[in-house]
């Protein structure tokens, strides 16, 4: 039987799940993300995408699953795209967008944070110079800079170890 191009984007129909159980997972995981500082609606949308087998849903599908408005979906997706946790895709031959969570979304998000930390380090160096390294404020900035430089090195090494581990465990 020939498959339609859009078939791979739809949820498999053969997998039976208790919708209440899935909904509880989505809300519970979203609550954990909110505790960590992620805004509530983006947390819910992200958790719903994670819980979908395809990893992709349209705005209408997200709205239906989460019982939220298209505007709420749009704002949540905009936030998630900015922090590199989801991407937007066009359905072939359609104006409708799908939102996708990737299996490496955490890797991408952390990797993109490294660029932000580099900018913070530059600003902190300037602050140390401006305030004077021997002043209380300058020492505080210097310690913050040293902390970011320290974790930056460890994060880079950890990310390399993750790439090797992921290849070994998941074959990607």
N, C-alpha and C positions, 0 to 999 in steps of 0.2 A: 504494500500500500504506500503510495507516494505521500510524503509529508509536506504540508504547507510550510512556507518560510516562517510564518508566525507561530507554528506549533511549538517550536523550541522555547518560545517566550511564555507560553501558557503553563499554568500549574498542572502537573500530572493529575489525571482524574483517577488513577488506580490507587492512589495513596489515601487511605481513610484515616482521618484524624478527628478527634473530638474538638469541635470548634471552641467550646468553652475552655478546654485545656490550653489550646493555642492562645486564646485571648488572655488567659491568666499569665502565660509565659510572657507575652508581649508586654502586658502592663507591669509585671514584676521586674522584667529586665529594664524596661523604660524607667521605672522608679529607681533602680540602681544607678542608671546613667544620670538621672536628675540629681541624685545624692552626690555624684561626682562632678556636678557643675554643668551638665548638658541641659539646655532649655527643654521644657516638658514636651512640647509638640515635636521638635526634631527627634527627641529620644523615642517617642512612640512610633514615629514613621520609620526610624532606623531599625527598631526592634521588629516591626512588621515586615520590613524587607528581609531582615535576617531570617525570619520564620517562614518565608516563602521559599519553596523548593527551587524555583527558577532564579531567585534573587532579584527579580524584576517585577514591578507593578506599575500600573498607570495611576494617574491622579484619581480617577474614578474608583479604581480598585482600592487604593489606600483610603479614600474617603469612606467607602462602604465598609471596609474592614474595621476602621477606627471610629466610624461615625463622626467624621469631622468634615468641615467645609472645604471646597476647592482652594479658598484663600489660605486656610490653615495648612493644607498640603503644600501649597506653593511656597509659603514662608519657611516651612520646615525643610523642604528640599533645597531651597536657596542656602540656608544655613549649613546643611549637611554637605552640599557641594563645595562651599567655601572652605570647609575643614577637611575636604577630600575623603569623606566617608561614603558618598554616593556620586554617581555620574548620571547624566541625562543622555538618553538615546532616542532617536526617532524611529518609529516603526516604518519599515520599508513601504513606500507608497501611501503613507499616511502623514497627517499633520500632528497626530497624537504622539506625545512623549511618554517614554517609559523611564522609570528611575531604577537604577541598578546599584546593588551593593556587591562589591567584589570580594573574592575570598581573601585577597591581600589588603583589605581596606585598612586594617590596623597598621600594617607595615607602611603603607602609603601615608597615612595620617602622621605617623611618627617621623617618617623621613621628611615630610614637609615641615614638621615642627623644627627640625634641625636648622632650616633656613631662617626661621624666626629667631631661634636662639642665637644664631650668628649675628643677626641684626641687634639683638639685645646686648650681646657681648661688645659690639662696636660702640653702642651708646654708653655702656658702662665704662669702657676705656676712656671715652671722652669725658664722662662724668668724673672719673678718678683724676684725670688731668686738670679739669676745670676746678674741682674742689680742693685738690691737693691730697696726695696719697697719705700724708701724715695727719690729716684732720680726722675727727671721728666719722664724719659723713664719707670722706674719701676712703677710709679703711673699711667701712661698711660696704661701699660699692665695690672695692677691691675684693672683699671676701665673696660677695655675690658673683662677681666676674669669675673668680677662681672656682666657685661651685659649678657654674655653667660650663667652664672649660673642662672640669673634671668629669662631669656627667656626659658631656659631648663625646669624649673619647670612649667612655664605656658604652654609650648607646651605639656608636658606630661599630664597635667590636661585637656587641650583642646582636645587632642587625645582621652582620655577616654570619654569625653562628646560626641565627634563625634561618637564613637562606639555605645553608647547608642542611640543617635539621629538616626544614620543610621539604626539600628535594628528596631526602632519605625517607621521610614518613609519607608524603603525599605524591611524590613523583613529579613535582612541578618545579 
